Each structure stands twice: as structure tokens, then as C-alpha cells.
């Protein structure tokens, strides 16, 4: 089967962006894992691991007595992950290549499934929740960080030229058949899979120029939005003018960015914890 390319790409500039992106959201990942009960000795699958920045975070949480199974459909990303795993000496991290829809594991072989920004890209996220729930032991959980309202992103004061970038990205997600508000559907998906929504929390982020939040948006639009010009979703002038609104100096304290609205979720399988 031909490998499906990650919609944002998997080359060096995207690796650098994902590395920085993880640094922006690592604190939230650790806090959510602690809330869900992931700890030393846990068996965790990092679903949609990409190049492994979340996998290595999980590896530090579960320790050498635990296990992290990094699952992704990009051979390029997994090659980077495996090399970095070996460099760090993380023998308890394994890799598994392929889409979620083809994942096969023994029943009750996992304590947790972790995913960040995966289900929004899947053609049938509800079916994926049902599938991976089969591999959880009783009392285990799917732990996820997903978009609740991607289009909530804006600058304050409002910048119509930046809003145009947001609109073009939303159209590109629609054409890619991505659901960038997938978190709002998770309670229904969980019920269908026999899981309980133990935790559902909105995670807003706001930053000034020079903040991690501002840098996150800057890197995203620098690497992705320019690709929308040859697709006809933005003109070259619209991209240049919109991106210029993010090129603000750190000494402009009266400007803010509001990032896409996120949600943290813990979907628990019935049984003793």
C-alpha cells in the first residue's frame, strides 16, 4: 500500500517545527498524563507518534520498566524516531508502521493509548476510537489532546489580513477532509466504544509577541500557509500581507495571539484502575 503523506509534510523544516511545537505543549502533555494515571511501568501506545517527540516524553514518564509503542504511517518520521531512540538509549521504545485502521494488537495489551492531533486527520475517528479501545486493559484509557475549535485563532487587536490566512487554512483542512473540531464529537465516540468520558477540559492559550504561543503560530504559517498559494487558496499578496502581521517585535506589548482552542480528554474503559 502506498504510504499516505502527512498533510503538513515530513521534511527537515517540518521536523524542526514539530520539535518546537512539542516544547510549547510538553507541559500540558505531562499534566494530562499524570491526571490519567500514566506512570512508571505503564504500557502506552503513542498513536500518530510522528517523529517521536511525544514518544520520548512518554518514555521519560513510564521509565525503563514501562513500554512505549510509537505508531505512525510515515516511514520517514519513524526512521528519525528510531535513530533518535537509539542515540538516547531508550530500549523501552518500540516502533510500529502503518495506519490506525490496520493496527492489530492483543486484547488488553495496553494500559493507555495517547494521541495528540491525530483523530482530526482520520477519515473515521469514531471507528478509530472503537478499534484502539479493544487493545486497552479494563481500567485503561485513551488520553488525547485534540482541537475543539481551530478557527477560534485570531490576533488581538483583530487583523483582517491574518483572518484571511486562517480562512484559507480552514478551507485546506476541509479539502483534506480533516475535522479540526473533532474533540466536540468525542463524547459520542466514547459512548459508542463503551468508554466513559472521565475528563474533558478546554485548553485556551494566549501569548504576546516573543512568547512560545506566538512562535508556534509564526512557524506554522511560515512552513504551511505558503503552500496554499500554488493551490489557489491564497494569493501571493494575501500570504505576504497576512504573514507580515505575525512579524511583530517583542517590544509590542499591546498585541496578542489567541491559539486554536484545544481540549484534553481521558476516555476510560470500565474496570479497576
VENDAKA-V723071 format. One record per residue. N is the residue number from 1. PHI is phi in whole degrees, 0 to 359 (none if undefined). NEAR is the number of other ideal C-beta (glycine too) atoms within 10 Angstrom. D_FIRST is the distance of its C-alpha to the first C-alpha in whole Angstrom. Layout:
BEGIN
n & phi & near & d_first
N & PHI & NEAR & D_FIRST
N & PHI & NEAR & D_FIRST
END
This chain:
BEGIN
n & phi & near & d_first
1 & none & 7 & 0
2 & 293 & 4 & 4
3 & 292 & 13 & 6
4 & 277 & 10 & 9
5 & 282 & 11 & 12
6 & 302 & 18 & 15
7 & 300 & 12 & 18
8 & 267 & 16 & 20
9 & 93 & 16 & 19
10 & 221 & 20 & 19
11 & 274 & 10 & 21
12 & 302 & 9 & 25
13 & 293 & 11 & 26
14 & 286 & 20 & 24
15 & 300 & 17 & 24
16 & 297 & 12 & 28
17 & 295 & 19 & 28
18 & 294 & 22 & 26
19 & 297 & 12 & 29
20 & 294 & 16 & 31
21 & 303 & 20 & 30
22 & 297 & 18 & 30
23 & 297 & 13 & 33
24 & 289 & 18 & 34
25 & 249 & 22 & 33
26 & 297 & 13 & 33
27 & 298 & 10 & 37
28 & 294 & 16 & 35
29 & 298 & 21 & 32
30 & 298 & 15 & 35
31 & 295 & 12 & 37
32 & 291 & 22 & 35
33 & 298 & 22 & 34
34 & 296 & 11 & 37
35 & 299 & 14 & 38
36 & 285 & 26 & 35
37 & 102 & 17 & 37
38 & 289 & 23 & 34
39 & 203 & 14 & 36
40 & 305 & 10 & 37
41 & 88 & 12 & 35
42 & 291 & 22 & 32
43 & 258 & 19 & 29
44 & 232 & 25 & 27
45 & 258 & 28 & 23
46 & 266 & 29 & 22
47 & 274 & 25 & 20
48 & 73 & 26 & 18
49 & 293 & 28 & 20
50 & 60 & 26 & 19
51 & 281 & 25 & 21
52 & 104 & 28 & 23
53 & 296 & 23 & 26
54 & 288 & 27 & 26
55 & 297 & 26 & 25
56 & 291 & 21 & 28
57 & 295 & 19 & 31
58 & 296 & 28 & 30
59 & 299 & 23 & 30
60 & 288 & 12 & 34
61 & 284 & 19 & 34
62 & 277 & 22 & 33
63 & 70 & 12 & 35
64 & 294 & 12 & 34
65 & 276 & 9 & 35
66 & 262 & 21 & 32
67 & 212 & 20 & 28
68 & 237 & 28 & 26
69 & 254 & 23 & 22
70 & 269 & 28 & 20
71 & 245 & 24 & 17
72 & 204 & 26 & 14
73 & 262 & 19 & 11
74 & 264 & 20 & 12
75 & 297 & 13 & 12
76 & 295 & 17 & 15
77 & 297 & 23 & 17
78 & 293 & 23 & 17
79 & 297 & 14 & 18
80 & 297 & 19 & 21
81 & 300 & 24 & 22
82 & 296 & 15 & 22
83 & 294 & 12 & 24
84 & 290 & 16 & 26
85 & 301 & 22 & 26
86 & 294 & 11 & 28
87 & 297 & 8 & 30
88 & 273 & 13 & 32
89 & 70 & 8 & 32
90 & 264 & 18 & 30
91 & 290 & 11 & 29
92 & 270 & 16 & 29
93 & 253 & 25 & 25
94 & 247 & 15 & 22
95 & 240 & 20 & 19
96 & 218 & 17 & 15
97 & 259 & 15 & 12
98 & 143 & 15 & 10
99 & 286 & 16 & 10
100 & 302 & 23 & 14
101 & 297 & 12 & 13
102 & 250 & 10 & 11
103 & 291 & 18 & 14
104 & 228 & 9 & 17
105 & 221 & 17 & 20
106 & 290 & 8 & 23
107 & 299 & 9 & 26
108 & 60 & 15 & 28
109 & 270 & 15 & 27
110 & 236 & 24 & 27
111 & 274 & 23 & 30
112 & 214 & 25 & 28
113 & 242 & 26 & 25
114 & 247 & 29 & 25
115 & 210 & 26 & 24
116 & 231 & 25 & 25
117 & 53 & 20 & 24
118 & 249 & 24 & 20
119 & 297 & 27 & 21
120 & 296 & 18 & 22
121 & 266 & 20 & 19
122 & 277 & 21 & 17
123 & 294 & 12 & 17
124 & 220 & 13 & 19
125 & 296 & 21 & 21
126 & 296 & 17 & 23
127 & 295 & 15 & 21
128 & 295 & 24 & 19
129 & 300 & 25 & 23
130 & 299 & 16 & 23
131 & 297 & 17 & 20
132 & 288 & 21 & 21
133 & 295 & 21 & 25
134 & 295 & 17 & 25
135 & 272 & 20 & 24
136 & 277 & 26 & 27
137 & 287 & 17 & 31
138 & 304 & 11 & 33
139 & 91 & 14 & 35
140 & 284 & 26 & 32
141 & 207 & 26 & 30
142 & 268 & 28 & 28
143 & 244 & 27 & 29
144 & 219 & 25 & 28
145 & 237 & 20 & 29
146 & 226 & 24 & 28
147 & 285 & 22 & 29
148 & 255 & 22 & 32
149 & 205 & 16 & 33
150 & 298 & 20 & 31
151 & 287 & 16 & 33
152 & 287 & 15 & 37
153 & 299 & 20 & 36
154 & 196 & 16 & 39
155 & 255 & 20 & 42
156 & 231 & 11 & 46
157 & 301 & 8 & 48
158 & 298 & 8 & 45
159 & 237 & 19 & 44
160 & 304 & 10 & 43
161 & 289 & 16 & 41
162 & 287 & 21 & 39
163 & 304 & 16 & 38
164 & 295 & 18 & 37
165 & 297 & 26 & 34
166 & 299 & 21 & 33
167 & 300 & 15 & 33
168 & 294 & 21 & 31
169 & 295 & 22 & 28
170 & 299 & 16 & 29
171 & 293 & 14 & 28
172 & 294 & 18 & 25
173 & 294 & 19 & 24
174 & 298 & 11 & 25
175 & 294 & 10 & 22
176 & 278 & 10 & 19
177 & 60 & 9 & 20
178 & 268 & 19 & 21
179 & 247 & 19 & 24
180 & 278 & 20 & 26
181 & 238 & 19 & 29
182 & 297 & 23 & 27
183 & 301 & 25 & 29
184 & 293 & 14 & 32
185 & 268 & 15 & 30
186 & 297 & 23 & 29
187 & 303 & 15 & 32
188 & 291 & 12 & 31
189 & 297 & 22 & 28
190 & 297 & 24 & 30
191 & 299 & 12 & 32
192 & 295 & 13 & 30
193 & 270 & 20 & 28
194 & 77 & 12 & 31
195 & 253 & 24 & 32
196 & 254 & 14 & 35
197 & 282 & 15 & 35
198 & 280 & 16 & 37
199 & 210 & 16 & 37
200 & 213 & 16 & 36
201 & 227 & 13 & 38
202 & 287 & 11 & 37
203 & 238 & 18 & 37
204 & 275 & 12 & 39
205 & 224 & 19 & 39
206 & 220 & 12 & 41
207 & 211 & 18 & 42
208 & 265 & 15 & 45
209 & 306 & 20 & 44
210 & 93 & 14 & 43
211 & 279 & 16 & 42
212 & 302 & 15 & 38
213 & 297 & 18 & 38
214 & 296 & 21 & 39
215 & 297 & 18 & 37
216 & 299 & 21 & 34
217 & 295 & 23 & 34
218 & 301 & 18 & 35
219 & 294 & 20 & 32
220 & 298 & 20 & 30
221 & 291 & 20 & 31
222 & 295 & 14 & 32
223 & 268 & 17 & 28
224 & 253 & 17 & 26
225 & 297 & 22 & 29
226 & 297 & 14 & 30
227 & 289 & 15 & 26
228 & 279 & 19 & 27
229 & 293 & 16 & 30
230 & 295 & 9 & 28
231 & 278 & 11 & 26
232 & 82 & 8 & 30
233 & 271 & 19 & 30
234 & 220 & 25 & 33
235 & 277 & 13 & 35
236 & 300 & 10 & 36
237 & 292 & 10 & 39
238 & 297 & 18 & 38
239 & 295 & 21 & 35
240 & 299 & 13 & 38
241 & 290 & 17 & 41
242 & 291 & 22 & 39
243 & 293 & 18 & 37
244 & 298 & 12 & 41
245 & 291 & 18 & 42
246 & 268 & 22 & 40
247 & 271 & 9 & 42
248 & 266 & 17 & 45
249 & 278 & 8 & 47
250 & 299 & 11 & 47
251 & 268 & 7 & 51
252 & 252 & 11 & 50
253 & 288 & 9 & 51
254 & 268 & 9 & 51
255 & 241 & 18 & 47
256 & 219 & 17 & 45
257 & 241 & 25 & 41
258 & 251 & 16 & 40
259 & 279 & 22 & 36
260 & 306 & 23 & 34
261 & 285 & 18 & 35
262 & 255 & 22 & 33
263 & 218 & 20 & 33
264 & 262 & 22 & 33
265 & 224 & 25 & 32
266 & 235 & 22 & 33
267 & 252 & 28 & 31
268 & 260 & 21 & 33
269 & 275 & 21 & 32
270 & 302 & 9 & 36
271 & 139 & 11 & 37
272 & 293 & 6 & 40
273 & 275 & 13 & 38
END
